[in-house]
Amino acid sequence: MKLSIMSLLVGLGSILFGFGPGFAADDARKIPLDLVYTTTRQKDTKDALPHLRGFPKPNFSGNLLPGKPVIFMVNGKDFPAALRASRRFVLPEADTKAPQLQAGEPSWVCAYLGSTGSIPPAYRVQSVEIDGTKVRITYKTLARSSSSLDYFSYFVWAPLGKLPAGDYTLELYDAAAKQVTATRKSKVLKE
């Protein structure tokens, strides 16, 4: 009897106060995947590949892009503007300072998942959510027995709209590994 009452109280605390590893489903705002640009070749997201002319590409030693996942936010009125603003976060001399954005301008959350073979795809974006000042991209590393020998870069860009001023926490979460693979603080300044 004690165990069931305790389970009920913990469950109620999770609902009322947001305890637990994930987002409270009622409080989070999901960005529809059909608005998200990716290089994952998913049918339910927009294809970013045609827009990547001039964007940094890895070489076979992997030293032109970061070796591990990266998440960040940028301002941009549309996808091409967000793409241009993203360059400084994925170049070899990547800016590691917390980015500052303007509250009156559209914001985008962006991520670099990694570089590996492209066929079959290595990653799948599952969701992009905003819960208060926490923004999370959830993706899944796909099981593959083999892959093509090209060195393909996996990116994500999701529009967040105009965010209120505040300090934001960004998380990149791998659902297959059940762990956060990258995090960053970002500040949205008042207009």
C-alpha positions as CSV (number, residue, x, y, z in Angstrom):
1,M,0.0,0.0,0.0
2,K,2.8,2.4,0.9
3,L,4.5,1.8,-2.5
4,S,1.4,2.7,-4.5
5,I,0.7,5.9,-2.5
6,M,4.4,6.9,-3.0
7,S,4.2,6.2,-6.7
8,L,1.0,8.3,-6.9
9,L,2.6,11.2,-5.1
10,V,5.8,11.1,-7.3
11,G,3.6,10.9,-10.4
12,L,1.5,13.9,-9.2
13,G,4.7,15.9,-8.4
14,S,5.9,15.2,-11.9
15,I,2.7,16.5,-13.4
16,L,2.3,19.6,-11.1
17,F,5.9,20.6,-10.7
18,G,7.7,19.3,-13.8
19,F,9.9,16.8,-12.0
20,G,11.5,14.1,-14.1
21,P,13.9,13.8,-17.0
22,G,11.8,15.2,-19.8
23,F,9.4,18.0,-20.5
24,A,5.9,18.4,-19.0
25,A,3.8,17.6,-22.1
26,D,1.2,20.3,-21.4
27,D,3.8,23.1,-21.0
28,A,6.1,22.4,-23.9
29,R,5.5,23.8,-27.4
30,K,6.5,21.5,-30.2
31,I,7.8,22.9,-33.4
32,P,6.1,20.9,-36.3
33,L,8.8,18.8,-38.1
34,D,7.6,20.1,-41.5
35,L,9.0,23.5,-40.5
36,V,12.4,22.1,-39.5
37,Y,15.3,22.1,-42.0
38,T,17.7,19.1,-41.8
39,T,20.4,17.2,-43.7
40,T,19.0,13.9,-42.3
41,R,17.1,13.2,-45.5
42,Q,13.9,12.7,-43.6
43,K,10.6,13.0,-45.5
44,D,8.9,14.8,-42.6
45,T,11.4,17.7,-42.5
46,K,12.5,20.3,-45.0
47,D,15.6,19.4,-47.0
48,A,18.5,21.8,-46.2
49,L,20.9,20.3,-48.6
50,P,20.1,22.6,-51.6
51,H,20.8,25.6,-49.4
52,L,24.2,24.6,-48.2
53,R,26.3,26.0,-51.0
54,G,29.3,27.6,-49.3
55,F,28.6,26.2,-45.9
56,P,31.5,24.5,-44.1
57,K,32.1,20.9,-45.2
58,P,34.2,18.3,-43.4
59,N,37.2,16.7,-45.0
60,F,38.1,13.1,-44.4
61,S,40.2,13.9,-41.4
62,G,37.2,15.6,-39.9
63,N,38.9,18.8,-38.9
64,L,36.7,21.4,-40.6
65,L,33.7,20.8,-38.4
66,P,33.5,20.1,-34.7
67,G,34.0,16.4,-33.7
68,K,31.2,16.3,-31.3
69,P,27.5,17.6,-31.3
70,V,26.9,21.3,-31.0
71,I,23.7,23.2,-30.3
72,F,23.2,27.0,-30.5
73,M,20.6,29.7,-31.3
74,V,20.7,32.5,-33.8
75,N,18.5,35.3,-35.0
76,G,17.3,35.1,-38.6
77,K,14.3,36.4,-40.5
78,D,14.2,33.2,-42.6
79,F,16.2,30.0,-43.1
80,P,18.9,31.5,-45.4
81,A,19.6,34.2,-42.7
82,A,19.7,31.6,-40.0
83,L,22.1,29.5,-42.1
84,R,24.4,32.5,-42.6
85,A,24.4,33.2,-38.8
86,S,25.2,29.5,-38.1
87,R,28.6,29.6,-39.8
88,R,30.4,31.0,-36.8
89,F,29.4,28.1,-34.6
90,V,30.6,25.3,-36.9
91,L,33.8,26.7,-38.3
92,P,37.2,25.5,-36.9
93,E,37.5,28.7,-34.9
94,A,34.0,28.3,-33.6
95,D,32.7,30.9,-31.2
96,T,32.3,29.2,-27.8
97,K,30.9,32.3,-26.1
98,A,27.2,32.3,-25.2
99,P,25.4,33.9,-28.1
100,Q,23.2,36.9,-27.5
101,L,20.0,37.3,-29.5
102,Q,17.4,40.1,-29.8
103,A,13.9,39.5,-28.5
104,G,12.2,41.4,-31.4
105,E,13.7,39.2,-34.1
106,P,12.8,35.6,-35.1
107,S,15.1,33.0,-33.5
108,W,16.2,29.6,-34.6
109,V,17.7,26.7,-32.7
110,C,20.4,24.9,-34.6
111,A,22.5,21.8,-34.1
112,Y,25.4,19.9,-35.6
113,L,24.8,16.2,-34.9
114,G,28.0,14.8,-36.3
115,S,29.6,13.6,-39.6
116,T,29.6,10.1,-40.8
117,G,28.4,8.0,-43.8
118,S,25.2,9.2,-45.5
119,I,23.6,5.9,-46.6
120,P,21.7,4.7,-44.7
121,P,21.2,7.9,-42.6
122,A,22.9,8.0,-39.2
123,Y,20.4,10.2,-37.4
124,R,16.7,11.1,-37.3
125,V,15.2,14.2,-35.7
126,Q,12.3,13.3,-33.5
127,S,11.2,16.6,-32.0
128,V,12.0,20.2,-31.3
129,E,10.4,21.6,-28.1
130,I,10.3,24.8,-26.1
131,D,9.4,24.6,-22.4
132,G,9.7,28.0,-20.8
133,T,13.3,28.9,-21.3
134,K,14.5,25.4,-22.1
135,V,14.8,24.4,-25.8
136,R,15.5,20.8,-26.7
137,I,16.2,19.0,-30.0
138,T,15.6,15.3,-29.6
139,Y,17.2,13.1,-32.2
140,K,17.9,9.4,-32.5
141,T,21.2,7.8,-33.5
142,L,20.1,5.0,-35.9
143,A,21.5,1.5,-35.7
144,R,23.4,0.6,-38.9
145,S,25.4,-2.5,-39.7
146,S,27.4,-0.6,-42.4
147,S,27.3,2.7,-44.2
148,S,28.6,4.5,-47.2
149,L,32.2,5.8,-47.0
150,D,31.4,9.4,-47.7
151,Y,31.8,11.9,-44.9
152,F,28.4,13.5,-44.6
153,S,27.4,16.3,-42.1
154,Y,24.1,16.1,-40.2
155,F,22.6,19.5,-39.3
156,V,19.2,20.8,-37.9
157,W,17.6,24.3,-38.0
158,A,14.2,24.9,-36.4
159,P,12.3,28.2,-36.3
160,L,11.3,29.3,-32.8
161,G,9.6,32.6,-33.6
162,K,10.2,35.7,-31.5
163,L,11.2,34.7,-28.0
164,P,10.8,36.8,-24.9
165,A,14.0,38.1,-23.3
166,G,15.7,35.8,-20.9
167,D,18.4,33.2,-20.3
168,Y,17.8,30.0,-22.3
169,T,19.2,26.5,-21.8
170,L,19.6,24.6,-25.0
171,E,19.8,20.8,-25.1
172,L,20.6,18.2,-27.7
173,Y,19.2,14.9,-26.6
174,D,19.9,11.5,-28.2
175,A,16.9,9.3,-27.6
176,A,18.7,6.1,-28.5
177,A,21.5,6.7,-26.0
178,K,19.1,8.3,-23.5
179,Q,21.5,11.2,-22.8
180,V,22.1,14.9,-23.4
181,T,24.9,15.1,-26.0
182,A,25.3,18.9,-26.0
183,T,24.1,21.8,-24.0
184,R,24.6,25.6,-24.1
185,K,23.3,28.7,-22.4
186,S,22.0,31.5,-24.6
187,K,20.7,35.0,-23.8
188,V,17.8,36.7,-25.6
189,L,18.1,40.5,-24.9
190,K,15.3,43.0,-24.7
191,E,14.5,44.9,-27.9
